[in-house]
Structures are given as C-alpha cells and as structure tokens.
Amino acid sequence: MLYLGLVLPRFTLEVCAQGLPVQTRPFAVCQGALLIAVNDSALASGVQPGHSRSTALARSPDILFAERNLTQESEALRQIALWALQFTPGVFLQPPRPLPDRAGLLLDIARSLMLFGGLPRLLARVRSGLADTGFSAQIACAPTAAAAWLLARHRDGLQAADAAQTRAMVARLPLALLDAASPHLSALQAVGVRTLGDLMLLPRAGLARRFGSGLLEDIDRALGQRADPRACFEAPDRFEAGLELPSPVEQAEQLLFAARRLLVQLCGWLTARQSGARRIEILALHERRPPTLIEIGLARPCREIEQLSLLVREALGRHKVLPAAVNTLRLRCHDVHAYAPASADLFPDASQAGEQIQRLVERLQARLGHEQVLQLHRVAEHRPEYAHREHPLNGLPAPPPGRTGQPPRHLPHPTGRPPRSIDTGSASPAWVSPIGPRPLWLLKAPLALSERNNRPFWESPLVLLAGPERIESGWWDDRLVQRDYFIAEDSSHRMLWIFRERQPQSGNGWFLHGHFG
C-alpha cells in the first residue's frame, strides 16, 4: 500500500480568493472579529493572523475582508476530490475543521504508479494540477493513510517507503500533530514528551489509563498496527461545480480565470469516468437577474484542458458585455460519451487530420455561435442556386424549395455526367448539356452585367474562354431557368462564371453568377 497525503495549508484563504488571479491588494479571512488567514500582501503590511479587524485596518487601510464559510470550504474540497479522481479511485476526504490548516485529501496510489510512470512523475502531475485549481499543498507519502497525513502536515516532500522508515519518520514528528494529543499537550510536555517517539516509549497501559486510548489508537494506525477503515469519495453521475467570486465581475473575458479552474476539475472527473464531454454549460449568476447561459458544443468527446479552455475563451469573447455583474460562476456537464485517446503513432494519419478539422469547427462555433457555422448539403438539382442548402453543423439539412418541399425525382447531382434528357416524372424533361467546371464562390443572386461592343462587361470587357453549358430546368416549381453558362476572364485574369438568358427580359441578357478560386 502507498498513500499520498495532500494537506492544503492555505485552504481557507485560497477558497475565499478563488475565481480571480493572485491578489496584489491585502486580503484577509475573518472568523468572527479575528483574522485567521491573510495573504502575502497583508503580511508585508504587518497584518498577522490573530489580529482584529480594527488592528488590520490600522496597519493596512486598503485591506479586503472575507468571512470564513465552512460550507463553501466543504464544496471546494469536494471539487478538488473530483479533480483527484483522475489519479486513483481511492480518494479520501479530510474535511475542513475549526483550524484552517486541517483540510486535505488522501490518495491510494499503489495501483497508479505504473500508469503514471512512477512516483516522481505522479507527484509532478499532482502538484501541477493543484496549482491549476488554485491551491497550494504540502505532499507526503507513506504506506499508511494516517502516516501520510501526519507527514504531510509536518513538512512538504516527506516520503516513507516501508514500515521501518515509516516508524522512524513518525517518531520524529512533533506531538502537536496528533489530534488526540491536543487536550493533553501541557500535561505531556510537563513530563518531557515532545515527539511521537517520546510518546511511544511510555508504558501503553499507564498511558491509556491517564490519557485515554485515543493516543495509542492514532499511533497504531499511523504504524499500520491497527485497521484504519475510511469511506472513499464517490463521484456523482453528473458534473456540476461552482465558484463564488471575491468581487463582482463585469467583463466576460475576466471570467476565464475562474472558468479554467472549474475546467481542471471537470477534466479530472472525465478522466476518472474514462469519458469525454460533448457539451458543457457555463452559468454566470447575477444578483437580481436571470443567469447568463453560455453553451459550448463539441464535435467529438473531449477532456483536454487546453482545448476546452480555448473553446471557453472563444465563447466568452462572444459575450463582450454582460447584462449585469457576475458574483458566481457555475460549470455543468451532463452530456458525456466514451472517450478514445489520441493516437500515439509516429506519423499522422487521416484520423488525426480529421481531428484538427473538428477542432477548428469547434472553435468557430464557440466564437461565432452554432447557428453561424453552416454546412453545405448537396441537393439533386441542376439549377446552381438550388443545388445546395446551408444548415448548421450537426443539424438536419433544410429541404430544397418546391411546391411539396421535396427535391425533384431522379435528378442527379450536377457533378455527375447526366444524360441529355432526364425524366422528372412529368410530361416535359429538364434539359442539361454536359456539366462543366463549377466556381468555388456562388453569388446569392445573379448580378446583371452590361454589354459593350456585343461583349459582356464587368469592370472590364470579358473574354469568353469556355461554353456554352445550357441549363433548362424548373418549370414545375415556377422557377424556370433557361441559361447558357460561360467561363469568362477579365483584364485582371480573374475567372468568372457568367450566363446569358436565352429569353432575356428588360433587354438585359448577361449575368455574373460566380467566381472561380
């Protein structure tokens, strides 16, 4: 067995300061009339834990205060546990207590070492992830959960590899670290007991009679001589986490820092479930207004923090102005699917190229909105303006125009090689000559061209290079076209797609319909 103890020494302060970057302004957390935690700026101003509010204001007039909230701390610890599930399913909570330095986690990592490449790499990932969530930690490891917790509370970086090393390291720990010793510290120190090793040298029977059995039980659990059953943290089926901001935020882009901390927790939860998110929701809560909802959809399941952060940045960029100041940010993810990790092949394949395209689409949707990113849907129609339809990605294609809302029967797509005559299921055919090249850009509506010296003119006289390609179709839906299409070139050598009406109206027969790339 091997346990990782994570003690959060500045937990109370960091919970109250969550949601915004590091504060340069003095900041303190109060419990009643006294300060119990202060940031570095407050320390530099001479403010110390234990000072009263009035003393702190006298030494630092611009100091900010926040009241400690144990419910908020419990929720924050639960969110850290969600993040920690990516390393092991054996996560145990050490809930907040009246003393602000007692919150933390215990991780059973014995079965995770091989997966993460050994203890040093695992420790590096844990430290980096905790920093991303906005919490500092003292980390230690030992074969028992109680020993790992005691070592982490004493100093960062302690490691006990086996039972003998655990006993030696535990014996050197200060007596004050043992919770059961707190009521008896003065009496024990009076007889010369300063460390847990000193306590272990005393007769067990006499120690139990005078100070109770709690002291011996705590030491036995740390040394692995007594069972230490603990309840594992169980992750919910759906992810939802939130952050109360220290001060109201009025600009959407300023929410990115808080959103990333929530995303780190989300990625840990997704990793533990071996899943990826297909849709996430960000709720910006206001004081007396309905919340602002920001939705982000993904083309494929994802749990990479950088990709999700990029999409959130783009989505927040669309909301330049918030309807009101935001005091709380919440992140929800109810749409999860099985996740396939990216291939680790040396050379990229077609699937990796497709993944890059999907990520580009996701970023465009986050920046512009889902309804603004469209996909072309081909329609079995000869008339160029009706040969495709636009519809949002991942949506259903809109039906082509017509009296019944359905495309004409038996009409092949224009990129094929249709016969000279095509049966439409009616008495008259649609007549199309052999299909030529099609332009990349098609105008929404044909643009009428002038004519000079019997030649079409658009910014300059046009030279006909290819054509005609005749299209006669559409009598059944009152959109009859009778056109001869040509490929033309202007004086700047730009390639245009123009047509001439076979039965011109109002004396104008030439039209520009598209541009070649």
C-alpha positions as CSV (number, residue, x, y, z in Angstrom):
1,M,0.0,0.0,0.0
2,L,1.1,3.6,-0.6
3,Y,-0.9,6.7,0.2
4,L,-0.4,10.3,-0.8
5,G,-1.3,12.9,1.8
6,L,-2.3,16.3,0.4
7,V,-2.5,19.0,3.1
8,L,-3.8,22.4,2.0
9,P,-2.1,24.8,4.4
10,R,-3.7,28.0,2.8
11,F,-7.0,26.3,2.1
12,T,-9.3,28.8,3.9
13,L,-7.6,31.8,2.2
14,E,-7.5,30.2,-1.2
15,V,-11.1,29.2,-1.1
16,C,-12.2,32.8,-0.4
17,A,-9.8,34.1,-3.1
18,Q,-10.9,31.6,-5.8
19,G,-12.1,32.9,-9.1
20,L,-9.6,35.8,-9.6
21,P,-5.9,35.9,-10.3
22,V,-3.5,36.4,-7.4
23,Q,-4.5,39.5,-5.4
24,T,-1.8,42.2,-5.0
25,R,-4.1,44.0,-2.6
26,P,-4.0,42.9,1.1
27,F,-6.7,40.3,1.7
28,A,-7.7,38.5,5.0
29,V,-10.2,35.9,6.1
30,C,-12.1,36.5,9.3
31,Q,-13.8,34.2,11.7
32,G,-15.8,36.5,14.0
33,A,-13.8,39.5,15.0
34,L,-10.4,37.9,14.4
35,L,-8.3,37.2,11.3
36,I,-7.5,33.6,10.7
37,A,-5.7,33.8,7.4
38,V,-4.0,36.6,5.4
39,N,-2.3,36.8,2.0
40,D,1.3,37.8,1.3
41,S,0.4,41.4,0.7
42,A,-1.3,41.7,4.1
43,L,1.7,40.0,5.7
44,A,4.0,42.6,4.1
45,S,1.8,45.3,5.6
46,G,2.3,44.0,9.1
47,V,-1.1,42.2,9.3
48,Q,-0.9,38.8,11.1
49,P,-3.4,36.0,11.7
50,G,-4.9,36.6,15.2
51,H,-5.2,40.4,14.7
52,S,-8.6,42.0,15.0
53,R,-10.3,43.8,12.1
54,S,-9.5,47.2,13.6
55,T,-5.8,46.4,14.0
56,A,-5.7,45.2,10.4
57,L,-7.3,48.4,9.1
58,A,-4.9,50.5,11.1
59,R,-1.9,48.8,9.6
60,S,-3.4,48.4,6.1
61,P,-6.3,50.8,5.3
62,D,-7.0,49.2,1.9
63,I,-7.2,45.6,3.1
64,L,-10.2,43.4,2.0
65,F,-12.0,41.1,4.4
66,A,-14.0,37.9,3.7
67,E,-15.9,35.9,6.2
68,R,-15.0,32.2,6.5
69,N,-17.7,29.9,5.2
70,L,-17.3,26.2,6.2
71,T,-20.0,25.1,3.7
72,Q,-18.1,26.8,0.9
73,E,-14.9,25.1,2.0
74,S,-16.6,21.7,2.0
75,E,-17.8,22.3,-1.5
76,A,-14.4,23.4,-2.6
77,L,-12.8,20.2,-1.1
78,R,-15.4,18.1,-2.9
79,Q,-14.4,19.8,-6.2
80,I,-10.7,19.1,-5.6
81,A,-11.7,15.4,-4.9
82,L,-13.4,15.3,-8.3
83,W,-10.2,16.5,-9.9
84,A,-8.1,14.0,-7.9
85,L,-10.2,11.0,-9.2
86,Q,-8.1,11.1,-12.4
87,F,-5.2,9.6,-10.4
88,T,-7.0,6.9,-8.4
89,P,-10.5,5.9,-7.5
90,G,-9.3,5.7,-3.9
91,V,-9.8,9.3,-2.8
92,F,-10.5,10.1,0.9
93,L,-11.6,13.5,2.2
94,Q,-10.1,15.2,5.2
95,P,-12.9,17.7,5.8
96,P,-12.3,21.3,7.0
97,R,-12.2,21.7,10.8
98,P,-12.1,24.8,13.0
99,L,-8.4,25.1,12.5
100,P,-7.8,26.4,8.9
101,D,-4.9,24.1,8.1
102,R,-6.6,20.8,8.5
103,A,-8.3,20.2,5.2
104,G,-6.9,18.0,2.5
105,L,-7.1,14.6,0.7
106,L,-5.6,11.2,0.9
107,L,-5.0,9.2,-2.3
108,D,-4.4,5.5,-2.5
109,I,-1.8,5.5,-5.3
110,A,-0.3,2.0,-5.1
111,R,-2.0,0.8,-8.3
112,S,-1.5,4.1,-10.1
113,L,2.3,4.3,-10.1
114,M,2.8,2.2,-13.2
115,L,0.1,4.0,-15.1
116,F,1.7,7.4,-14.5
117,G,5.3,6.4,-14.9
118,G,6.4,6.1,-11.3
119,L,6.1,8.2,-8.2
120,P,8.2,11.2,-9.3
121,R,6.1,11.8,-12.4
122,L,2.9,11.2,-10.5
123,L,3.9,13.8,-7.9
124,A,4.8,16.3,-10.6
125,R,1.3,15.9,-12.2
126,V,-0.4,16.2,-8.8
127,R,1.5,19.4,-8.0
128,S,0.9,20.9,-11.4
129,G,-2.8,20.1,-11.3
130,L,-3.3,21.5,-7.8
131,A,-1.6,24.7,-8.9
132,D,-4.1,25.0,-11.8
133,T,-7.0,24.6,-9.5
134,G,-5.6,27.5,-7.4
135,F,-4.5,25.6,-4.3
136,S,-1.1,25.1,-2.7
137,A,-0.3,21.8,-0.9
138,Q,2.1,20.0,1.3
139,I,2.5,16.5,-0.1
140,A,3.9,13.4,1.6
141,C,3.6,9.6,1.0
142,A,3.7,6.6,3.3
143,P,2.5,3.0,3.4
144,T,-0.4,4.0,5.7
145,A,-3.0,6.7,5.3
146,A,-2.6,8.1,8.8
147,A,1.2,8.3,8.5
148,A,0.9,10.1,5.1
149,W,-1.4,12.6,6.6
150,L,0.9,13.3,9.6
151,L,4.0,13.6,7.4
152,A,2.2,16.0,5.0
153,R,1.1,18.2,7.9
154,H,4.6,18.4,9.2
155,R,6.5,19.2,6.0
156,D,6.3,19.0,2.3
157,G,8.1,16.3,0.3
158,L,8.5,13.6,3.0
159,Q,8.4,10.0,1.7
160,A,8.4,6.8,3.7
161,A,9.0,3.7,1.6
162,D,8.4,0.9,4.1
163,A,7.3,0.1,7.6
164,A,10.7,0.7,9.2
165,Q,11.2,4.0,7.6
166,T,7.6,5.0,8.5
167,R,8.2,4.2,12.1
168,A,11.4,6.2,12.2
169,M,9.9,9.3,10.5
170,V,6.7,9.2,12.6
171,A,8.8,9.0,15.8
172,R,10.4,12.4,14.9
173,L,7.1,14.2,14.4
174,P,6.0,16.9,16.9
175,L,3.4,15.7,19.4
176,A,1.1,18.6,18.5
177,L,0.4,17.0,15.1
178,L,-1.6,14.2,16.8
179,D,-5.2,15.2,17.1
180,A,-5.9,13.1,20.2
181,A,-3.0,14.7,22.0
182,S,-4.4,18.3,21.7
183,P,-6.3,18.2,25.1
184,H,-3.2,16.8,26.9
185,L,-0.4,18.7,25.4
186,S,0.6,20.7,28.5
187,A,0.5,17.6,30.7
188,L,2.6,15.5,28.3
189,Q,5.1,18.3,27.7
190,A,5.4,18.6,31.5
191,V,6.8,15.1,31.7
192,G,9.2,15.7,28.8
193,V,7.1,14.3,25.9
194,R,7.8,16.4,22.8
195,T,7.6,14.0,19.9
196,L,5.6,10.9,19.0
197,G,8.7,8.9,19.6
198,D,8.8,10.1,23.2
199,L,5.1,9.1,23.5
200,M,5.8,5.6,22.1
201,L,8.4,5.0,24.8
202,L,5.9,5.4,27.6
203,P,4.1,2.3,29.1
204,R,1.0,1.7,27.0
205,A,-1.2,0.6,29.9
206,G,-0.5,3.6,32.0
207,L,-0.8,6.0,29.1
208,A,-4.2,4.6,28.2
209,R,-5.4,4.9,31.8
210,R,-4.3,8.5,32.2
211,F,-5.0,10.0,28.8
212,G,-7.4,7.6,27.2
213,S,-6.9,5.1,24.4
214,G,-7.1,7.7,21.5
215,L,-3.4,8.4,21.6
216,L,-2.4,4.8,21.2
217,E,-5.0,4.2,18.5
218,D,-3.8,7.1,16.4
219,I,-0.2,6.0,16.6
220,D,-1.1,2.4,15.9
221,R,-3.0,3.5,12.7
222,A,0.0,5.5,11.6
223,L,2.3,2.5,12.0
224,G,-0.1,0.1,10.4
225,Q,-0.7,-1.9,13.5
226,R,-4.5,-1.1,13.7
227,A,-7.1,-1.1,10.9
228,D,-7.9,2.3,9.5
229,P,-11.2,2.0,7.6
230,R,-12.1,5.0,5.5
231,A,-15.0,5.8,3.2
232,C,-14.0,6.5,-0.4
233,F,-15.2,9.7,-2.1
234,E,-17.9,8.8,-4.7
235,A,-18.2,11.0,-7.7
236,P,-21.7,12.0,-8.9
237,D,-23.0,10.8,-12.2
238,R,-23.1,14.4,-13.5
239,F,-20.6,17.1,-13.1
240,E,-21.6,20.5,-11.6
241,A,-19.2,22.8,-9.8
242,G,-19.2,26.5,-8.9
243,L,-17.0,29.3,-7.7
244,E,-18.1,32.3,-5.7
245,L,-16.1,35.3,-6.9
246,P,-14.4,37.5,-4.3
247,S,-15.8,40.6,-6.1
248,P,-18.3,41.1,-8.9
249,V,-17.0,40.8,-12.4
250,E,-18.5,42.9,-15.2
251,Q,-16.4,41.8,-18.2
252,A,-17.0,38.3,-19.7
253,E,-13.3,37.8,-20.5
254,Q,-12.4,38.3,-16.8
255,L,-14.3,35.1,-16.1
256,L,-11.8,32.9,-18.0
257,F,-9.5,32.6,-15.0
258,A,-12.3,31.2,-12.8
259,A,-13.7,29.0,-15.7
260,R,-10.3,27.4,-16.2
261,R,-10.2,26.3,-12.6
262,L,-13.5,24.7,-13.0
263,L,-12.4,23.0,-16.2
264,V,-9.4,21.4,-14.5
265,Q,-11.9,19.8,-12.1
266,L,-14.1,18.7,-15.0
267,C,-11.2,17.1,-16.8
268,G,-10.2,15.1,-13.7
269,W,-13.8,13.9,-13.3
270,L,-14.0,12.9,-17.0
271,T,-10.7,11.0,-16.8
272,A,-12.0,9.0,-13.8
273,R,-15.0,8.1,-15.8
274,Q,-13.0,7.4,-19.0
275,S,-15.3,9.7,-20.8
276,G,-15.2,13.0,-22.7
277,A,-17.6,15.9,-22.8
278,R,-19.8,16.7,-25.8
279,R,-21.4,19.7,-24.3
280,I,-20.7,22.0,-21.4
281,E,-22.7,24.8,-19.9
282,I,-21.4,27.9,-18.1
283,L,-23.8,29.7,-15.9
284,A,-22.9,33.3,-14.8
285,L,-25.1,34.2,-11.9
286,H,-26.1,37.8,-11.2
287,E,-27.6,39.5,-8.2
288,R,-31.1,40.2,-9.3
289,R,-31.3,38.9,-12.8
290,P,-31.7,35.5,-14.5
291,P,-28.3,33.8,-15.1
292,T,-26.4,34.2,-18.3
293,L,-26.1,30.8,-20.0
294,I,-23.1,30.1,-22.3
295,E,-23.2,26.7,-24.1
296,I,-20.3,25.0,-25.8
297,G,-20.7,22.0,-28.0
298,L,-18.0,19.8,-29.3
299,A,-17.8,17.7,-32.4
300,R,-16.3,14.8,-30.6
301,P,-15.9,13.9,-26.9
302,C,-13.0,15.8,-25.3
303,R,-11.3,16.1,-22.0
304,E,-8.1,18.0,-22.9
305,I,-7.9,21.1,-20.7
306,E,-6.2,23.2,-23.3
307,Q,-8.8,22.5,-26.0
308,L,-11.7,23.2,-23.6
309,S,-10.0,26.4,-22.3
310,L,-9.6,27.6,-25.9
311,L,-13.3,27.0,-26.6
312,V,-14.4,28.7,-23.4
313,R,-12.2,31.7,-24.3
314,E,-13.9,32.0,-27.7
315,A,-17.3,31.6,-26.2
316,L,-16.7,34.3,-23.6
317,G,-15.4,36.5,-26.3
318,R,-18.8,36.5,-27.9
319,H,-20.3,38.0,-24.7
320,K,-18.5,41.3,-24.7
321,V,-21.0,42.9,-22.4
322,L,-22.7,41.0,-19.6
323,P,-26.2,42.1,-18.6
324,A,-25.0,42.6,-15.0
325,A,-22.1,41.9,-12.7
326,V,-21.3,38.2,-12.0
327,N,-20.9,37.1,-8.5
328,T,-20.8,33.3,-9.0
329,L,-19.7,31.1,-11.9
330,R,-21.0,27.5,-12.3
331,L,-19.9,24.8,-14.8
332,R,-22.2,21.9,-15.7
333,C,-21.6,18.8,-17.9
334,H,-24.4,16.3,-18.4
335,D,-23.6,15.2,-21.9
336,V,-20.6,12.7,-21.7
337,H,-19.6,9.9,-24.1
338,A,-16.9,7.3,-24.3
339,Y,-13.6,8.8,-25.0
340,A,-10.9,7.5,-27.3
341,P,-7.4,8.9,-26.6
342,A,-5.5,10.4,-29.4
343,S,-3.2,8.0,-31.4
344,A,0.4,8.0,-30.3
345,D,1.7,6.9,-33.8
346,L,4.9,8.5,-35.0
347,F,3.3,9.6,-38.3
348,P,0.0,11.3,-38.5
349,D,-2.9,9.5,-40.3
350,A,-6.2,10.6,-41.8
351,S,-8.0,10.4,-38.5
352,Q,-5.6,12.9,-36.9
353,A,-6.2,15.3,-39.8
354,G,-9.9,14.9,-39.3
355,E,-9.5,15.7,-35.6
356,Q,-7.8,19.0,-36.5
357,I,-10.7,20.0,-38.7
358,Q,-13.1,19.1,-35.9
359,R,-11.2,21.3,-33.5
360,L,-11.3,24.2,-36.0
361,V,-15.1,23.8,-36.3
362,E,-15.5,23.7,-32.6
363,R,-13.5,26.9,-32.2
364,L,-15.5,28.6,-34.9
365,Q,-18.8,27.5,-33.3
366,A,-17.6,28.8,-29.9
367,R,-16.5,32.1,-31.3
368,L,-19.4,32.8,-33.7
369,G,-22.2,30.6,-32.4
370,H,-23.6,27.3,-33.6
371,E,-26.2,28.9,-35.8
372,Q,-23.5,30.9,-37.7
373,V,-21.3,27.9,-38.7
374,L,-23.0,26.2,-41.6
375,Q,-22.5,23.1,-43.7
376,L,-23.4,22.8,-47.4
377,H,-25.8,20.0,-48.2
378,R,-25.9,18.8,-51.7
379,V,-29.3,18.7,-53.5
380,A,-30.2,16.7,-56.6
381,E,-30.9,19.8,-58.7
382,H,-29.4,21.3,-61.9
383,R,-30.1,25.0,-61.1
384,P,-26.9,26.2,-59.4
385,E,-28.7,28.4,-56.9
386,Y,-30.7,25.4,-55.7
387,A,-28.0,22.7,-55.9
388,H,-27.1,23.0,-52.2
389,R,-28.6,24.0,-48.9
390,E,-27.0,25.6,-45.9
391,H,-27.7,24.2,-42.4
392,P,-25.9,24.3,-39.0
393,L,-23.4,21.6,-38.4
394,N,-24.8,18.6,-36.5
395,G,-28.3,19.7,-37.6
396,L,-30.7,18.4,-40.1
397,P,-30.5,19.7,-43.7
398,A,-33.3,22.0,-44.8
399,P,-35.5,20.7,-47.6
400,P,-34.9,22.2,-51.0
401,P,-37.5,24.7,-52.3
402,G,-40.5,23.4,-54.2
403,R,-44.2,23.1,-54.0
404,T,-44.0,19.9,-51.9
405,G,-40.8,20.7,-50.0
406,Q,-39.1,17.7,-51.7
407,P,-36.5,17.7,-54.4
408,P,-37.5,16.7,-58.0
409,R,-37.3,13.0,-58.5
410,H,-34.5,11.3,-60.5
411,L,-32.4,14.4,-60.8
412,P,-28.7,13.6,-60.3
413,H,-26.2,16.0,-58.6
414,P,-24.6,18.4,-61.1
415,T,-21.1,16.9,-60.6
416,G,-22.2,13.7,-62.3
417,R,-22.5,13.1,-66.1
418,P,-26.2,13.3,-66.7
419,P,-27.8,12.1,-69.9
420,R,-29.0,14.6,-72.4
421,S,-32.6,14.2,-71.3
422,I,-33.7,13.4,-67.7
423,D,-37.1,12.2,-66.8
424,T,-38.7,14.2,-64.0
425,G,-41.8,12.0,-63.7
426,S,-43.8,14.5,-65.8
427,A,-44.5,15.1,-69.4
428,S,-41.6,17.5,-70.1
429,P,-37.9,16.9,-69.4
430,A,-35.2,19.0,-67.8
431,W,-32.6,19.6,-70.4
432,V,-28.9,19.9,-69.3
433,S,-25.8,19.9,-71.5
434,P,-22.7,18.1,-70.3
435,I,-21.5,19.5,-67.0
436,G,-18.5,21.9,-66.9
437,P,-16.4,23.2,-64.0
438,R,-18.2,24.9,-61.1
439,P,-16.9,28.0,-59.3
440,L,-15.9,28.0,-55.7
441,W,-17.9,31.1,-54.8
442,L,-21.5,31.5,-56.0
443,L,-23.3,34.8,-55.6
444,K,-26.5,34.8,-53.6
445,A,-28.3,36.3,-56.6
446,P,-27.0,36.7,-60.2
447,L,-25.6,40.2,-60.9
448,A,-26.7,41.9,-64.1
449,L,-23.9,42.8,-66.4
450,S,-23.7,45.5,-69.0
451,E,-22.7,44.9,-72.6
452,R,-20.2,46.8,-74.8
453,N,-19.5,46.1,-78.4
454,N,-21.6,42.9,-78.1
455,R,-19.4,41.6,-75.3
456,P,-20.3,41.3,-71.6
457,F,-18.6,43.9,-69.4
458,W,-17.8,43.8,-65.6
459,E,-15.2,46.3,-64.6
460,S,-13.5,45.5,-67.9
461,P,-14.5,43.7,-71.1
462,L,-14.8,39.9,-70.6
463,V,-13.3,37.2,-72.7
464,L,-15.3,34.0,-73.1
465,L,-13.0,31.0,-72.6
466,A,-15.4,28.1,-72.4
467,G,-19.0,27.4,-73.0
468,P,-21.9,27.4,-73.6
469,E,-23.3,24.9,-71.0
470,R,-27.0,25.0,-71.3
471,I,-29.4,24.5,-68.4
472,E,-33.2,24.5,-68.9
473,S,-35.0,23.3,-65.8
474,G,-37.5,24.3,-63.1
475,W,-40.8,24.7,-64.8
476,W,-42.6,22.6,-62.2
477,D,-42.0,25.0,-59.3
478,D,-42.4,28.3,-61.2
479,R,-38.7,28.9,-61.1
480,L,-37.9,28.2,-64.7
481,V,-34.3,28.9,-65.9
482,Q,-33.1,28.9,-69.5
483,R,-29.5,29.8,-69.4
484,D,-26.2,29.4,-71.4
485,Y,-23.2,29.4,-69.0
486,F,-19.7,30.5,-69.9
487,I,-16.3,30.7,-68.2
488,A,-15.0,34.3,-68.7
489,E,-11.8,36.1,-67.9
490,D,-11.5,39.8,-67.1
491,S,-8.5,42.1,-67.7
492,S,-7.0,41.1,-64.3
493,H,-7.1,37.4,-65.3
494,R,-9.8,36.6,-62.8
495,M,-12.0,33.7,-63.8
496,L,-15.8,34.3,-63.7
497,W,-18.8,32.2,-64.3
498,I,-21.4,34.1,-66.3
499,F,-24.6,33.2,-68.2
500,R,-26.8,34.6,-70.8
501,E,-30.6,34.3,-70.6
502,R,-32.0,32.6,-73.7
503,Q,-35.1,34.7,-73.4
504,P,-33.8,38.0,-71.9
505,Q,-36.1,40.3,-70.0
506,S,-35.9,44.1,-69.9
507,G,-33.2,44.0,-72.6
508,N,-30.5,42.6,-70.2
509,G,-29.2,39.1,-71.0
510,W,-25.8,38.7,-69.3
511,F,-25.4,37.9,-65.6
512,L,-22.4,37.2,-63.3
513,H,-23.1,34.1,-61.1
514,G,-19.8,33.0,-59.5
515,H,-16.1,33.4,-59.1
516,F,-13.5,30.7,-59.5
517,G,-10.7,30.4,-56.9
